[in-house]
């Protein structure tokens, strides 16, 4: 199981919430499809909102992953990475192919993040995130880290300021 950057884990959860929100309760597949089609069309034209989750949302139903290992390796670093490598590890077919090419040309870094986010959303069992909660960080911490006695002063130090001792 690969560890992913906490921001990718967060974005993957956000994408899941966004999908559920668009589908609604009860699920309205027509509304969902209309939303995806509108996003695909916008990004394919070279325009569209510069938003990671919107891009991932547009990709999630159309993208196919050919090199999972590469995507997982790239998921370890949110800010820096090889966009060309990520784009080469996946593809879109039919109507979304033009969108995929436009994302690579117009938004390579954001597109890289969106591809990884879509992958993590679709494959939650392949990754885990570091637990950085306060409970986890405090695990094994006994409190005071040592026997530092702030009140203890060595005799040498005390005599440095003892003017009577110099006479």
C-alpha positions in Angstrom: 0.0 0.0 0.0 1.5 3.3 -1.1 1.6 6.4 1.0 0.2 9.6 -0.6 0.7 13.2 0.1 -2.0 14.4 2.6 -3.2 17.0 0.2 -3.9 14.3 -2.4 -5.8 12.3 0.2 -7.8 15.4 1.1 -8.6 16.2 -2.6 -9.7 12.6 -3.2 -12.2 12.9 -0.3 -13.4 16.2 -1.6 -14.0 14.8 -5.0 -16.1 12.0 -3.5 -18.2 14.6 -1.7 -18.5 16.7 -4.8 -19.8 13.6 -6.8 -22.3 12.8 -4.1 -23.4 16.4 -4.0 -24.0 16.6 -7.7 -25.8 13.2 -7.8 -28.0 14.2 -4.9 -30.4 12.1 -3.0 -32.1 10.3 -4.7 -29.4 10.2 -7.3 -30.1 12.2 -10.4 -27.9 10.6 -13.1 -29.1 13.0 -15.8 -28.0 16.0 -13.8 -24.7 14.3 -13.1 -24.1 13.5 -16.8 -25.0 17.0 -17.8 -22.5 18.5 -15.4 -19.7 16.2 -16.6 -20.5 16.9 -20.2 -20.4 20.6 -19.6 -17.0 20.3 -17.9 -15.6 18.1 -20.6 -16.7 20.5 -23.3 -15.3 23.5 -21.5 -11.9 21.9 -20.9 -11.8 20.4 -24.4 -12.1 23.9 -25.8 -9.0 25.0 -23.9 -11.0 27.0 -21.4 -12.6 25.9 -18.1 -12.1 26.7 -14.5 -8.6 26.3 -13.1 -9.8 24.2 -10.2 -8.3 20.8 -9.2 -11.6 19.2 -8.2 -13.5 20.4 -11.3 -10.8 18.9 -13.5 -10.7 15.7 -11.5 -14.6 15.6 -11.7 -14.4 16.0 -15.5 -11.9 13.2 -15.7 -13.2 10.6 -13.2 -15.7 8.9 -15.5 -13.6 9.0 -18.7 -10.0 8.3 -17.6 -8.3 5.0 -18.0 -5.0 4.3 -16.1 -2.3 2.3 -17.8 0.5 2.6 -15.3 -0.8 2.6 -11.7 2.7 2.4 -10.2 3.7 5.7 -11.8 0.6 7.4 -10.6 1.2 6.1 -7.0 4.8 7.3 -7.1 3.8 10.7 -8.2 1.1 10.9 -5.5 3.8 11.2 -2.9 4.5 14.8 -3.8 1.7 17.3 -4.3 3.6 20.4 -5.5 6.4 19.0 -7.6 6.2 16.2 -10.0 6.6 15.1 -13.6 3.4 16.1 -15.4 4.4 14.4 -18.7 5.0 11.2 -16.8 1.5 11.3 -15.2 -0.3 12.2 -18.4 1.5 9.3 -20.2 0.3 6.9 -17.4 -3.4 7.5 -18.3 -5.6 8.4 -21.2 -9.2 9.2 -22.1 -11.1 7.8 -25.0 -13.7 9.2 -27.4 -15.2 12.6 -26.5 -12.9 13.2 -23.5 -9.7 12.6 -25.5 -9.7 16.2 -26.7 -10.2 17.4 -23.2 -7.2 15.3 -22.0 -5.0 16.8 -24.6 -6.1 20.3 -23.8 -5.4 19.8 -20.1 -2.0 18.6 -20.8 -1.3 21.6 -23.1 -3.0 24.3 -21.0 -2.8 23.1 -17.4 0.0 20.5 -17.1 0.7 20.9 -13.3 -2.9 21.2 -12.3 -3.9 18.5 -14.7 -1.2 16.2 -13.1 -2.8 16.8 -9.7 -6.3 16.2 -11.1 -5.3 12.9 -12.7 -3.8 11.7 -9.5 -6.8 12.8 -7.5 -9.2 11.0 -9.9 -7.0 7.9 -9.6 -7.0 7.9 -5.8 -10.7 8.4 -5.8 -11.3 5.4 -8.1 -8.7 3.2 -6.3 -9.0 3.9 -2.6 -7.6 0.4 -1.6 -4.3 1.0 -3.3 -3.1 3.8 -1.0 -3.1 5.2 2.5 -2.2 8.5 4.0 0.0 9.4 6.9 -2.0 10.0 10.1 -1.0 13.4 11.2 -3.7 13.9 13.8 -2.8 15.2 17.2 -3.6 11.8 18.7 -1.3 10.0 16.4 1.5 12.6 16.9 1.2 12.3 20.7 1.3 8.5 20.7 4.3 7.3 22.7 4.9 10.8 24.1 5.2 10.7 27.9 4.9 14.4 28.3 8.2 15.8 29.7 11.1 14.7 27.5 13.7 14.7 30.2 15.0 15.4 33.6 15.5 19.1 32.9 15.4 20.8 36.3 15.0 24.4 35.4 15.6 25.5 39.0 19.0 23.8 39.4 22.0 26.1 38.9 25.6 24.8 39.0 27.9 26.2 41.7 30.3 27.5 39.0 27.5 29.5 37.3 26.2 30.8 40.6 29.7 32.0 41.7 30.1 33.9 38.4 27.6 36.4 39.7 28.5 36.2 43.4 30.4 39.4 44.0 31.1 38.6 47.6 32.9 35.4 46.7 35.5 37.3 44.6 36.8 39.3 47.6 
